[in-house]
Amino acid sequence: MKALGWAVLATIILFFGTIFIVSPIMSHLGYSSVEASYHLQTHALIVTLIFTVIFCTIAGSQYVVEEVKNIMKHNNEE
């Protein structure tokens, strides 16, 4: 249940981060609010999702590498 709460909190933080940080940056890169009224928010959420996946992949791979090192160290001690 605790993990679900953290996931909901992270989703809310990512959403508001997208709305207040990524959307203004993208609007200055050429998206106007009239031409792409909903496309700006959609594309900002997609960009945020891409960087979230990249970050989670890097963090997860570092965790896996550390676990493999621990297992190898444990096997060498025996």
N, C-alpha and C positions, 0 to 999 in steps of 0.2 A: 504494500500500500504506500510505503514511503517513496518507493521508486516512481510510482504513478504520480504522486504529488510533485516530485522533482521534475518529471517529464512535462507536466502541465505548466509548471512555473517557467521552465526553459522555453516552452512553446510561446507563452505569453511574452517573455522577454525578447525572443527572436522576432515576434510579430511587431512589437513596438519599436524595436531596433531597426527593423526594415522600414517601417513607416516614417520614422524620424531621422534616420541616418542614410539608408541606402536610396530611398525614393528621392530625396532632394539632390543627391549626387547624380542619380540617373537623369533627373529632369534638367540638370545643367549640362548634361552630355547630349541633349537633343530631343528628349521626349517632352512634348508640350502637353499641358493638361487638357487642352481642347481636342487635339487629334487622337490622343490615346488615353482617354479618361480612366478606363479600367486596365488598359495594357500596362501602364506604368507600375501599378501596384502588383500586378501579376508577374511582370518581369523582375521587379525588385524582390519578390518572394522567391522566384526561381534562382536568382543570383545568390540570395542568402542561403537557400537550400544547398546549392553547389558548394559554397564555401564551408557550410556546416558539415557536409559529407567529407570534404577534404580534411577538415580539422579532425573529425572523428576517426577517419582512416589513419591519419598520422598518429594520433593518441593511442589508438588500438594497436597499431603495429609496434609502437614503442613498448607497450605493455607485454605483447607477445614475445618480443625480443628479450625483455627482462626475465620473463618466465622461463624461456629456453635457456638463458644463461644460468639461472638458478638450478634448473634441472641438470644441466651439464656439470655444474660445480658440485652438486649433490652426488652425482654418479661418479665423479672423479675422486671424491673423498672416500668412497666405499671401496 
